[in-house]
Amino acid sequence: MPTYLALCRQTHLFPGARCRLQGLPDPAAFAAAPHPIDIYLRFPDGAATDAEFHTENPPGPALKVPAYTTGAGTSIDARTWTVREVTTAGDEAELTLGALAPA
């Protein structure tokens, strides 16, 4: 399975954070019917980490992010975020995060 780059707008993830997926063959089709993919998250502070986009129901679309360190050196624990929305933005798909998924 290919890994797709996702550029995040902020230096960390939170409810409402958005990340744009680049390189998807058909962003509109992905937004209409999301499916599991591997993602490489890149943050504006230079931090980056692998992640997994899942679509199991329940709980529905989610982004599983392993522990990583921000560009400022802050350690972030592994977390799974619900994905509130998948939309298109030009030739990219955009993920909007919801709440932390239950453990």
KEGU-755903 format. One record per residue: chain; residue number from 1; residue in three letters; x, y, z of N, C-alpha, C, O in turn. Coordinates in steps of 0.05 Angstrom, whole numbers, always signed. Last residue first. Layout:
# residues N
node chain=A n=NUM res=ALA n_east=X n_north=Y n_up=Z ca_east=X ca_north=Y ca_up=Z c_east=X c_north=Y c_up=Z o_east=X o_north=Y o_up=Z
...
This chain:
# residues 103
node chain=A n=103 res=ALA n_east=-203 n_north=+97 n_up=+482 ca_east=-181 ca_north=+77 ca_up=+483 c_east=-192 c_north=+49 c_up=+483 o_east=-176 o_north=+30 o_up=+484
node chain=A n=102 res=PRO n_east=-240 n_north=+136 n_up=+435 ca_east=-238 ca_north=+122 ca_up=+461 c_east=-217 c_north=+100 c_up=+460 o_east=-213 o_north=+87 o_up=+439
node chain=A n=101 res=ALA n_east=-205 n_north=+187 n_up=+400 ca_east=-221 ca_north=+163 ca_up=+399 c_east=-218 c_north=+150 c_up=+427 o_east=-198 o_north=+152 o_up=+440
node chain=A n=100 res=LEU n_east=-211 n_north=+257 n_up=+408 ca_east=-194 ca_north=+233 ca_up=+412 c_east=-213 c_north=+209 c_up=+412 o_east=-234 o_north=+210 o_up=+424
node chain=A n=99 res=ALA n_east=-254 n_north=+288 n_up=+358 ca_east=-244 ca_north=+283 ca_up=+385 c_east=-224 c_north=+260 c_up=+386 o_east=-222 o_north=+245 o_up=+366
node chain=A n=98 res=GLY n_east=-234 n_north=+303 n_up=+293 ca_east=-254 ca_north=+306 ca_up=+314 c_east=-240 c_north=+302 c_up=+341 o_east=-218 o_north=+311 o_up=+345
node chain=A n=97 res=LEU n_east=-200 n_north=+334 n_up=+238 ca_east=-200 ca_north=+317 ca_up=+262 c_east=-223 c_north=+324 c_up=+280 o_east=-232 o_north=+347 o_up=+283
node chain=A n=96 res=THR n_east=-207 n_north=+332 n_up=+171 ca_east=-212 ca_north=+349 ca_up=+194 c_east=-216 c_north=+331 c_up=+218 o_east=-234 o_north=+314 o_up=+218
node chain=A n=95 res=LEU n_east=-169 n_north=+323 n_up=+113 ca_east=-180 ca_north=+311 ca_up=+137 c_east=-184 c_north=+332 c_up=+159 o_east=-166 o_north=+348 o_up=+163
node chain=A n=94 res=GLU n_east=-176 n_north=+334 n_up=+45 ca_east=-169 ca_north=+346 ca_up=+71 c_east=-184 c_north=+331 c_up=+93 o_east=-208 o_north=+327 o_up=+92
node chain=A n=93 res=ALA n_east=-145 n_north=+319 n_up=-17 ca_east=-166 ca_north=+314 ca_up=+2 c_east=-157 c_north=+325 c_up=+29 o_east=-133 o_north=+326 o_up=+35
node chain=A n=92 res=GLU n_east=-129 n_north=+361 n_up=-74 ca_east=-122 ca_north=+346 ca_up=-50 c_east=-147 c_north=+340 c_up=-34 o_east=-168 o_north=+352 o_up=-38
node chain=A n=91 res=ASP n_east=-138 n_north=+397 n_up=-114 ca_east=-130 ca_north=+370 ca_up=-122 c_east=-121 c_north=+354 c_up=-98 o_east=-106 o_north=+334 o_up=-102
node chain=A n=90 res=GLY n_east=-184 n_north=+432 n_up=-77 ca_east=-169 ca_north=+432 ca_up=-101 c_east=-163 c_north=+404 c_up=-110 o_east=-182 o_north=+387 o_up=-112
node chain=A n=89 res=ALA n_east=-202 n_north=+395 n_up=-29 ca_east=-192 ca_north=+422 ca_up=-30 c_east=-173 c_north=+423 c_up=-54 o_east=-150 o_north=+417 o_up=-53
node chain=A n=88 res=THR n_east=-254 n_north=+354 n_up=-5 ca_east=-234 ca_north=+360 ca_up=-25 c_east=-227 c_north=+389 c_up=-23 o_east=-243 o_north=+406 o_up=-16
node chain=A n=87 res=THR n_east=-259 n_north=+322 n_up=+60 ca_east=-269 ca_north=+339 ca_up=+39 c_east=-247 c_north=+341 c_up=+17 o_east=-225 o_north=+332 o_up=+21
node chain=A n=86 res=VAL n_east=-281 n_north=+288 n_up=+115 ca_east=-261 ca_north=+286 ca_up=+93 c_east=-273 c_north=+302 c_up=+70 o_east=-295 o_north=+295 o_up=+60
node chain=A n=85 res=GLU n_east=-289 n_north=+297 n_up=+185 ca_east=-297 ca_north=+303 ca_up=+158 c_east=-274 c_north=+298 c_up=+139 o_east=-251 o_north=+303 o_up=+145
node chain=A n=84 res=ARG n_east=-272 n_north=+277 n_up=+234 ca_east=-299 ca_north=+288 ca_up=+232 c_east=-308 c_north=+292 c_up=+203 o_east=-332 o_north=+289 o_up=+197
node chain=A n=83 res=VAL n_east=-240 n_north=+223 n_up=+255 ca_east=-239 ca_north=+242 ca_up=+233 c_east=-268 c_north=+251 c_up=+228 o_east=-285 o_north=+236 o_up=+220
node chain=A n=82 res=THR n_east=-212 n_north=+213 n_up=+320 ca_east=-234 ca_north=+209 ca_up=+301 c_east=-230 c_north=+230 c_up=+279 o_east=-218 o_north=+251 o_up=+283
node chain=A n=81 res=TRP n_east=-145 n_north=+194 n_up=+333 ca_east=-164 ca_north=+215 ca_up=+330 c_east=-187 c_north=+207 c_up=+313 o_east=-183 o_north=+193 o_up=+292
node chain=A n=80 res=THR n_east=-103 n_north=+164 n_up=+378 ca_east=-120 ca_north=+159 ca_up=+355 c_east=-142 c_north=+180 c_up=+356 o_east=-156 o_north=+184 o_up=+376
node chain=A n=79 res=ARG n_east=-34 n_north=+172 n_up=+397 ca_east=-63 ca_north=+178 ca_up=+400 c_east=-78 c_north=+169 c_up=+375 o_east=-66 o_north=+167 o_up=+353
node chain=A n=78 res=ALA n_east=+26 n_north=+172 n_up=+434 ca_east=+10 ca_north=+160 ca_up=+413 c_east=-20 c_north=+166 c_up=+418 o_east=-29 o_north=+164 o_up=+441
node chain=A n=77 res=ASP n_east=+48 n_north=+236 n_up=+461 ca_east=+41 ca_north=+207 ca_up=+463 c_east=+25 c_north=+198 c_up=+439 o_east=+14 o_north=+214 o_up=+424
node chain=A n=76 res=ILE n_east=+101 n_north=+277 n_up=+444 ca_east=+72 ca_north=+273 ca_up=+442 c_east=+66 c_north=+244 c_up=+443 o_east=+77 o_north=+228 o_up=+428
node chain=A n=75 res=SER n_east=+151 n_north=+317 n_up=+471 ca_east=+142 ca_north=+290 ca_up=+466 c_east=+112 c_north=+288 c_up=+465 o_east=+98 o_north=+298 o_up=+484
node chain=A n=74 res=THR n_east=+181 n_north=+374 n_up=+444 ca_east=+159 ca_north=+364 ca_up=+461 c_east=+151 c_north=+335 c_up=+453 o_east=+146 o_north=+331 o_up=+429
node chain=A n=73 res=GLY n_east=+217 n_north=+398 n_up=+409 ca_east=+226 ca_north=+378 ca_up=+428 c_east=+206 c_north=+367 c_up=+447 o_east=+213 o_north=+352 o_up=+466
node chain=A n=72 res=ALA n_east=+199 n_north=+430 n_up=+370 ca_east=+209 ca_north=+444 ca_up=+394 c_east=+219 c_north=+424 c_up=+415 o_east=+228 o_north=+432 o_up=+436
node chain=A n=71 res=GLY n_east=+179 n_north=+394 n_up=+333 ca_east=+204 ca_north=+409 ca_up=+326 c_east=+216 c_north=+423 c_up=+350 o_east=+240 o_north=+428 o_up=+350
node chain=A n=70 res=THR n_east=+156 n_north=+338 n_up=+374 ca_east=+153 ca_north=+362 ca_up=+358 c_east=+180 c_north=+375 c_up=+351 o_east=+200 o_north=+367 o_up=+362
node chain=A n=69 res=THR n_east=+159 n_north=+269 n_up=+368 ca_east=+170 ca_north=+292 ca_up=+381 c_east=+167 c_north=+316 c_up=+363 o_east=+173 o_north=+315 o_up=+339
node chain=A n=68 res=TYR n_east=+110 n_north=+216 n_up=+377 ca_east=+130 ca_north=+231 ca_up=+362 c_east=+139 c_north=+255 c_up=+378 o_east=+128 o_north=+261 o_up=+399
node chain=A n=67 res=ALA n_east=+71 n_north=+156 n_up=+377 ca_east=+85 ca_north=+177 ca_up=+392 c_east=+106 c_north=+190 c_up=+374 o_east=+118 o_north=+177 o_up=+357
node chain=A n=66 res=PRO n_east=+27 n_north=+149 n_up=+319 ca_east=+45 ca_north=+139 ca_up=+340 c_east=+58 c_north=+162 c_up=+355 o_east=+55 o_north=+185 o_up=+347
node chain=A n=65 res=VAL n_east=-40 n_north=+157 n_up=+304 ca_east=-14 ca_north=+170 ca_up=+303 c_east=+3 c_north=+159 c_up=+326 o_east=-4 o_north=+160 o_up=+349
node chain=A n=64 res=LYS n_east=-94 n_north=+143 n_up=+266 ca_east=-78 ca_north=+131 ca_up=+287 c_east=-49 c_north=+142 c_up=+284 o_east=-36 o_north=+138 o_up=+263
node chain=A n=63 res=LEU n_east=-154 n_north=+170 n_up=+252 ca_east=-126 ca_north=+173 ca_up=+246 c_east=-109 c_north=+164 c_up=+270 o_east=-111 o_north=+176 o_up=+291
node chain=A n=62 res=ALA n_east=-217 n_north=+144 n_up=+228 ca_east=-198 ca_north=+152 ca_up=+250 c_east=-170 c_north=+154 c_up=+239 o_east=-163 o_north=+140 o_up=+220
node chain=A n=61 res=PRO n_east=-285 n_north=+134 n_up=+213 ca_east=-259 ca_north=+142 ca_up=+205 c_east=-242 c_north=+152 c_up=+228 o_east=-251 o_north=+167 o_up=+245
node chain=A n=60 res=GLY n_east=-315 n_north=+89 n_up=+263 ca_east=-316 ca_north=+106 ca_up=+239 c_east=-288 c_north=+115 c_up=+232 o_east=-268 o_north=+104 o_up=+243
node chain=A n=59 res=PRO n_east=-310 n_north=+54 n_up=+305 ca_east=-321 ca_north=+81 ca_up=+311 c_east=-323 c_north=+98 c_up=+286 o_east=-332 o_north=+121 o_up=+289
node chain=A n=58 res=PRO n_east=-361 n_north=+8 n_up=+283 ca_east=-353 ca_north=+33 ca_up=+294 c_east=-323 c_north=+33 c_up=+300 o_east=-312 o_north=+12 o_up=+299
node chain=A n=57 res=ASN n_east=-322 n_north=+12 n_up=+225 ca_east=-347 ca_north=+22 ca_up=+238 c_east=-356 c_north=+1 c_up=+258 o_east=-357 o_north=-22 o_up=+250
node chain=A n=56 res=GLU n_east=-258 n_north=+33 n_up=+201 ca_east=-275 ca_north=+13 ca_up=+214 c_east=-300 c_north=+26 c_up=+226 o_east=-299 o_north=+49 o_up=+236
node chain=A n=55 res=THR n_east=-220 n_north=+62 n_up=+173 ca_east=-248 ca_north=+68 ca_up=+168 c_east=-267 c_north=+48 c_up=+181 o_east=-290 o_north=+45 o_up=+172
node chain=A n=54 res=HIS n_east=-157 n_north=+96 n_up=+184 ca_east=-174 ca_north=+73 ca_up=+186 c_east=-203 c_north=+81 c_up=+181 o_east=-211 o_north=+104 o_up=+185
node chain=A n=53 res=PHE n_east=-94 n_north=+116 n_up=+169 ca_east=-122 ca_north=+125 ca_up=+167 c_east=-138 c_north=+99 c_up=+166 o_east=-134 o_north=+83 o_up=+148
node chain=A n=52 res=GLU n_east=-35 n_north=+123 n_up=+207 ca_east=-53 ca_north=+105 ca_up=+192 c_east=-81 c_north=+116 c_up=+193 o_east=-91 o_north=+124 o_up=+214
node chain=A n=51 res=ALA n_east=+31 n_north=+152 n_up=+201 ca_east=+4 ca_north=+150 ca_up=+213 c_east=-12 c_north=+131 c_up=+196 o_east=-5 o_north=+124 o_up=+174
node chain=A n=50 res=ASP n_east=+97 n_north=+176 n_up=+216 ca_east=+79 ca_north=+159 ca_up=+201 c_east=+52 c_north=+159 c_up=+216 o_east=+51 o_north=+164 o_up=+240
node chain=A n=49 res=THR n_east=+117 n_north=+245 n_up=+223 ca_east=+113 ca_north=+218 ca_up=+233 c_east=+95 c_north=+202 c_up=+215 o_east=+79 o_north=+214 o_up=+200
node chain=A n=48 res=ALA n_east=+155 n_north=+305 n_up=+236 ca_east=+140 ca_north=+287 ca_up=+218 c_east=+138 c_north=+259 c_up=+231 o_east=+154 o_north=+252 o_up=+248
node chain=A n=47 res=ALA n_east=+172 n_north=+374 n_up=+245 ca_east=+167 ca_north=+347 ca_up=+256 c_east=+151 c_north=+331 c_up=+235 o_east=+137 o_north=+342 o_up=+219
node chain=A n=46 res=GLY n_east=+173 n_north=+425 n_up=+224 ca_east=+193 ca_north=+405 ca_up=+214 c_east=+190 c_north=+377 c_up=+225 o_east=+203 o_north=+359 o_up=+215
node chain=A n=45 res=ASP n_east=+131 n_north=+456 n_up=+237 ca_east=+156 ca_north=+460 ca_up=+253 c_east=+178 c_north=+440 c_up=+245 o_east=+199 o_north=+439 o_up=+258
node chain=A n=44 res=PRO n_east=+88 n_north=+440 n_up=+206 ca_east=+103 ca_north=+463 ca_up=+197 c_east=+128 c_north=+469 c_up=+213 o_east=+145 o_north=+484 o_up=+205
node chain=A n=43 res=PHE n_east=+90 n_north=+367 n_up=+197 ca_east=+81 ca_north=+391 ca_up=+211 c_east=+98 c_north=+415 c_up=+203 o_east=+121 o_north=+412 o_up=+194
node chain=A n=42 res=ARG n_east=+67 n_north=+312 n_up=+162 ca_east=+89 ca_north=+332 ca_up=+164 c_east=+77 c_north=+357 c_up=+176 o_east=+56 o_north=+367 o_up=+167
node chain=A n=41 res=LEU n_east=+53 n_north=+243 n_up=+162 ca_east=+45 ca_north=+270 ca_up=+171 c_east=+70 c_north=+288 c_up=+173 o_east=+90 o_north=+280 o_up=+184
node chain=A n=40 res=TYR n_east=+41 n_north=+197 n_up=+117 ca_east=+64 ca_north=+209 ca_up=+129 c_east=+57 c_north=+238 c_up=+136 o_east=+55 o_north=+255 o_up=+118
node chain=A n=39 res=ILE n_east=-4 n_north=+142 n_up=+118 ca_east=+0 ca_north=+171 ca_up=+116 c_east=+27 c_north=+178 c_up=+129 o_east=+35 o_north=+166 o_up=+149
node chain=A n=38 res=ASP n_east=-40 n_north=+90 n_up=+87 ca_east=-18 ca_north=+98 ca_up=+104 c_east=-11 c_north=+127 c_up=+98 o_east=-13 o_north=+135 o_up=+75
node chain=A n=37 res=ILE n_east=-112 n_north=+80 n_up=+88 ca_east=-86 ca_north=+87 ca_up=+75 c_east=-65 c_north=+92 c_up=+96 o_east=-71 o_north=+98 o_up=+119
node chain=A n=36 res=PRO n_east=-178 n_north=+56 n_up=+80 ca_east=-153 ca_north=+56 ca_up=+95 c_east=-129 c_north=+63 c_up=+78 o_east=-126 o_north=+53 o_up=+55
node chain=A n=35 res=HIS n_east=-222 n_north=+105 n_up=+48 ca_east=-213 ca_north=+77 ca_up=+52 c_east=-186 c_north=+78 c_up=+67 o_east=-173 o_north=+99 o_up=+67
node chain=A n=34 res=PRO n_east=-280 n_north=+145 n_up=+35 ca_east=-253 ca_north=+141 ca_up=+46 c_east=-247 c_north=+111 c_up=+51 o_east=-265 o_north=+96 o_up=+57
node chain=A n=33 res=ALA n_east=-315 n_north=+166 n_up=-10 ca_east=-315 ca_north=+139 ca_up=+1 c_east=-287 c_north=+134 c_up=+12 o_east=-271 o_north=+119 o_up=-1
node chain=A n=32 res=ALA n_east=-308 n_north=+221 n_up=-20 ca_east=-335 ca_north=+209 ca_up=-21 c_east=-337 c_north=+182 c_up=-8 o_east=-357 o_north=+175 o_up=+4
node chain=A n=31 res=ALA n_east=-253 n_north=+227 n_up=-17 ca_east=-270 ca_north=+242 ca_up=+2 c_east=-298 c_north=+230 c_up=+3 o_east=-311 o_north=+230 o_up=+24
node chain=A n=30 res=PHE n_east=-238 n_north=+193 n_up=-59 ca_east=-229 ca_north=+187 ca_up=-32 c_east=-247 c_north=+202 c_up=-11 o_east=-255 o_north=+190 o_up=+9
node chain=A n=29 res=ALA n_east=-259 n_north=+221 n_up=-102 ca_east=-269 ca_north=+194 ca_up=-97 c_east=-262 c_north=+186 c_up=-68 o_east=-277 o_north=+173 o_up=-54
node chain=A n=28 res=ALA n_east=-228 n_north=+268 n_up=-99 ca_east=-257 ca_north=+270 ca_up=-96 c_east=-269 c_north=+242 c_up=-89 o_east=-287 o_north=+240 o_up=-73
node chain=A n=27 res=PRO n_east=-174 n_north=+249 n_up=-108 ca_east=-182 ca_north=+260 ca_up=-82 c_east=-213 c_north=+261 c_up=-78 o_east=-222 o_north=+257 o_up=-56
node chain=A n=26 res=ASP n_east=-146 n_north=+201 n_up=-137 ca_east=-172 ca_north=+213 ca_up=-142 c_east=-183 c_north=+224 c_up=-115 o_east=-198 o_north=+211 o_up=-101
node chain=A n=25 res=PRO n_east=-93 n_north=+189 n_up=-121 ca_east=-100 ca_north=+187 ca_up=-149 c_east=-127 c_north=+202 c_up=-155 o_east=-129 o_north=+214 o_up=-177
node chain=A n=24 res=LEU n_east=-60 n_north=+234 n_up=-76 ca_east=-81 ca_north=+214 ca_up=-80 c_east=-89 c_north=+213 c_up=-110 o_east=-91 o_north=+234 o_up=-122
node chain=A n=23 res=GLY n_east=-23 n_north=+274 n_up=-67 ca_east=-15 ca_north=+252 ca_up=-84 c_east=-36 c_north=+230 c_up=-87 o_east=-31 o_north=+210 o_up=-100
node chain=A n=22 res=GLN n_east=-36 n_north=+294 n_up=+0 ca_east=-25 ca_north=+299 ca_up=-26 c_east=-19 c_north=+273 c_up=-41 o_east=-12 o_north=+253 o_up=-29
node chain=A n=21 res=LEU n_east=-82 n_north=+316 n_up=+47 ca_east=-69 ca_north=+293 ca_up=+35 c_east=-61 c_north=+299 c_up=+6 o_east=-76 o_north=+310 o_up=-10
node chain=A n=20 res=ARG n_east=-78 n_north=+363 n_up=+98 ca_east=-84 ca_north=+359 ca_up=+69 c_east=-68 c_north=+335 c_up=+58 o_east=-43 o_north=+335 o_up=+61
node chain=A n=19 res=CYS n_east=-110 n_north=+369 n_up=+159 ca_east=-86 ca_north=+360 ca_up=+145 c_east=-94 c_north=+354 c_up=+116 o_east=-114 o_north=+341 o_up=+112
node chain=A n=18 res=ARG n_east=-133 n_north=+408 n_up=+214 ca_east=-136 ca_north=+398 ca_up=+187 c_east=-109 c_north=+390 c_up=+175 o_east=-88 o_north=+403 o_up=+180
node chain=A n=17 res=ALA n_east=-166 n_north=+406 n_up=+278 ca_east=-141 ca_north=+408 ca_up=+262 c_east=-146 c_north=+396 c_up=+234 o_east=-162 o_north=+377 o_up=+231
node chain=A n=16 res=GLY n_east=-211 n_north=+393 n_up=+307 ca_east=-213 ca_north=+415 ca_up=+287 c_east=-188 c_north=+418 c_up=+270 o_east=-189 o_north=+433 o_up=+250
node chain=A n=15 res=PRO n_east=-176 n_north=+373 n_up=+363 ca_east=-202 ca_north=+373 ca_up=+350 c_east=-205 c_north=+398 c_up=+332 o_east=-201 o_north=+420 o_up=+341
node chain=A n=14 res=PHE n_east=-106 n_north=+369 n_up=+344 ca_east=-126 ca_north=+376 ca_up=+363 c_east=-153 c_north=+374 c_up=+349 o_east=-154 o_north=+373 o_up=+324
node chain=A n=13 res=LEU n_east=-35 n_north=+364 n_up=+334 ca_east=-62 ca_north=+357 ca_up=+327 c_east=-81 c_north=+363 c_up=+350 o_east=-73 o_north=+361 o_up=+374
node chain=A n=12 res=HIS n_east=+14 n_north=+416 n_up=+320 ca_east=+5 ca_north=+393 ca_up=+335 c_east=-24 c_north=+387 c_up=+326 o_east=-36 o_north=+403 o_up=+312
node chain=A n=11 res=THR n_east=+27 n_north=+458 n_up=+289 ca_east=+49 ca_north=+442 ca_up=+298 c_east=+41 c_north=+419 c_up=+315 o_east=+58 o_north=+403 o_up=+323
node chain=A n=10 res=GLN n_east=-20 n_north=+462 n_up=+232 ca_east=-9 ca_north=+470 ca_up=+258 c_east=+13 c_north=+451 c_up=+267 o_east=+17 o_north=+430 o_up=+254
node chain=A n=9 res=ARG n_east=-32 n_north=+439 n_up=+183 ca_east=-29 ca_north=+468 ca_up=+185 c_east=-17 c_north=+477 c_up=+211 o_east=-4 o_north=+498 o_up=+211
node chain=A n=8 res=CYS n_east=+1 n_north=+383 n_up=+153 ca_east=-16 ca_north=+394 ca_up=+174 c_east=-11 c_north=+424 c_up=+177 o_east=+12 o_north=+433 o_up=+174
node chain=A n=7 res=LEU n_east=+1 n_north=+345 n_up=+96 ca_east=+12 ca_north=+369 ca_up=+108 c_east=-8 c_north=+380 c_up=+128 o_east=-31 o_north=+386 o_up=+121
node chain=A n=6 res=ALA n_east=+15 n_north=+280 n_up=+83 ca_east=-6 ca_north=+297 ca_up=+93 c_east=+7 c_north=+321 c_up=+106 o_east=+22 o_north=+318 o_up=+125
node chain=A n=5 res=LEU n_east=+32 n_north=+233 n_up=+32 ca_east=+40 ca_north=+256 ca_up=+49 c_east=+15 c_north=+272 c_up=+57 o_east=-2 o_north=+277 o_up=+41
node chain=A n=4 res=TYR n_east=+18 n_north=+164 n_up=+33 ca_east=+12 ca_north=+191 ca_up=+22 c_east=+20 c_north=+212 c_up=+42 o_east=+16 o_north=+209 o_up=+66
node chain=A n=3 res=THR n_east=+43 n_north=+102 n_up=+13 ca_east=+41 ca_north=+122 ca_up=+35 c_east=+37 c_north=+149 c_up=+23 o_east=+52 o_north=+157 o_up=+4
node chain=A n=2 res=PRO n_east=+13 n_north=+44 n_up=-18 ca_east=+29 ca_north=+68 ca_up=-18 c_east=+24 c_north=+86 c_up=+7 o_east=+3 o_north=+84 o_up=+20
node chain=A n=1 res=MET n_east=+17 n_north=-23 n_up=+0 ca_east=+0 ca_north=+0 ca_up=+0 c_east=+18 c_north=+25 c_up=+0 o_east=+37 o_north=+27 o_up=+16
